[in-house]
Amino acid sequence: MPSRALNRPLASLVVIVATATTLAVTSDPAHASADRIRLGSASDVSRSSWSGPAFTMNGDGSVVGGSMTRAIDAIRGNTGSLDVVVLAGSAPTSGSKTPECDTITALSGVNSCTTWTLTAASDGNNTQLNTDIRNAEFVYFAGGDQCRYAAWKGTALQASVQSVVAKGGGSGGGSAGLHINSSIVYDACTASATSAGALANPYDKSVTFTTGMFNWPNYGDTINDSHFVARDRMGRTMAFVARALKDGLTTQGKAWGVGIDEGGSSLYLDKNGLATLYGSDAYVVLGDHQPEKAVSGQPLTFSGYKIWHLTGGQTFDFKNRPTCGYYRRSVTNGVADTNLYNGTPETGCGTTPGGTTVSESEPNDSRSAADDITSSAPPVTLTGALSTTADRDYFKFTLASGRTASISCAIPDAYDADAYLLDASGSTLTRSVNDGRGSDESLTYTRTASGSGTYYLDLEAYAGSGSATYACDLNTA
């Protein structure tokens, strides 16, 4: 597919001689930098209702026929036809001037496809442009430069695209067009971030965001990233997630990176929030607690990212986001764990396979009354509830010299819990105090002293309480 240039000088209107399926429309004189080329029918479809919304999220700029056809069929309810608008910030540098529409108009159920090339932020207020968008049922953002797309925030274009989704239409895009369709947009307005640079300094000048552009149903608190495996972007997405949490850009204290590879990979998202992957690889990267260190000019430290790896045909439910099936990776002083793109999924997630489950026995509100799990062979799953704001649950275990205890606690949305690891005398060795109800907690500690030692896990209700059950997985290695 022809590439789209990042910079294009303002030019006179391109005029296309009309054929049976190709129409030319002049630009709004007040916005002479906006070019319009329409393929297909000259008249828009008239219909009272549509059956979406539906979305396509593509790893590169190419339209993926499988996911696009599914979106079209879902929106039109498999009957009739619809109109599509393609938005681009620059013209292709070679070949067809309408590469996306060339593919889209060949699909069943398409009445017309109109390409708009907008080279100034003010073009977002073009009268004819906004008429076309509001009359369409799907808006596709082309590849190119997402900073140009972010500049349309606050123009009439933003509200027009939102109106398409609200009426049961859809939105999507690839590469830069993928980025603009997440609720937190990595806008690349100063430079293109690399994984190494973002991990070395998550506040590097290349790491900038736009928020408040679009927030599609069931897709909140997301940060999209493109060309994911091919350009090794897992590290920078980890940094994006940490920044979103540290800067308070999310609504529930959790941030979800969505990375989609190039070469025909596309996530189709239906009206119920269920995403299906077309192509090869996509990743969902969850950060569910505050980073241990995210400071300007210093390397990132963030433990326990939860990562789901999707391959062709697999699904991910963004409405009811899964709490299992992920593998974990961490970043320590700017260095990410090895093998970021593959891992063995955790399937127990509160019921550790092959291990022992121990339920708390109240009162266990002190070290002297702690539930003793020293005789339980790891892995051990500890369950209980923080039934009042004064509740504290203690569990006692031993750790041999050179062994590492890893504790991961899944916390229900009813309360915000904090976790502390104490030594035999009650001194705090390490803690996990992530903000937000439902924010999970994790601890890691290695015993360096000789012999075995006694330790306590202390769970406390920081905010809220209830009968909902937490589950802490304790393992030693």
Stockholm file with secondary structure:
# STOCKHOLM 1.0

chainA/1-477         MPSRALNRPLASLVVIVATATTLAVTSDPAHASADRIRLGSASDVSRSSWSGPAFTMNGDGSVVGGSMTRAIDAIRGNTGSLDVVVLAGSAPTSGSKTPECDTITALSGVNSCTTWTLTAASDGNNTQLNTDIRNAEFVYFAGGDQCRYAAWKGTALQASVQSVVAKGGGSGGGSAGLHINSSIVYDACTASATSAGALANPYDKSVTFTTGMFNWPNYGDTINDSHFVARDRMGRTMAFVARALKDGLTTQGKAWGVGIDEGGSSLYLDKNGLATLYGSDAYVVLGDHQPEKAVSGQPLTFSGYKIWHLTGGQTFDFKNRPTCGYYRRSVTNGVADTNLYNGTPETGCGTTPGGTTVSESEPNDSRSAADDITSSAPPVTLTGALSTTADRDYFKFTLASGRTASISCAIPDAYDADAYLLDASGSTLTRSVNDGRGSDESLTYTRTASGSGTYYLDLEAYAGSGSATYACDLNTA
#=GR chainA/1-477 SS CCCBCSCCCCCCCCCCCCCSSEEECCCCGGGTTEEEEEEECSSCCCCSCCCCCEEEEESSSSCCHHHHHHHHHHHHTTSSCEEEEEEESSCBSSSCSCHHHHHHTTSTTEEEEEEEEECSGGGGGCHHHHHHHHHCSEEEECSSCHHHHHTTTTSHHHHHHHHHHHTTCEEEEETHHHHTTSSEEECCSSCCCCHHHHHHCTTCTTCCEEESSCCCTTCTTEEEECSTTTTTCHHHHHHHHHHHHHTTCSSSSCEEEEEECSSSCEEEECTTSEEEEESSEEEEEEECSCCSBCCTTSCCBEEEEEEEEEETTCEEESSSCCSSSCEEEEEETTEECSCTTCCCCCCCSSSCTTSEEEECCSCCCSSTTCEECTTSCSSEEEEECCCSTTCEEEEEEEEETTCEEEEEEECCTTEEEEEEEECTTSCEEEEECCCSTTCCEEEEEECCSSSEEEEEEEEEEEEECCSCCEEEEEEEC
#=GC SS_cons         CCCBCSCCCCCCCCCCCCCSSEEECCCCGGGTTEEEEEEECSSCCCCSCCCCCEEEEESSSSCCHHHHHHHHHHHHTTSSCEEEEEEESSCBSSSCSCHHHHHHTTSTTEEEEEEEEECSGGGGGCHHHHHHHHHCSEEEECSSCHHHHHTTTTSHHHHHHHHHHHTTCEEEEETHHHHTTSSEEECCSSCCCCHHHHHHCTTCTTCCEEESSCCCTTCTTEEEECSTTTTTCHHHHHHHHHHHHHTTCSSSSCEEEEEECSSSCEEEECTTSEEEEESSEEEEEEECSCCSBCCTTSCCBEEEEEEEEEETTCEEESSSCCSSSCEEEEEETTEECSCTTCCCCCCCSSSCTTSEEEECCSCCCSSTTCEECTTSCSSEEEEECCCSTTCEEEEEEEEETTCEEEEEEECCTTEEEEEEEECTTSCEEEEECCCSTTCCEEEEEECCSSSEEEEEEEEEEEEECCSCCEEEEEEEC
//
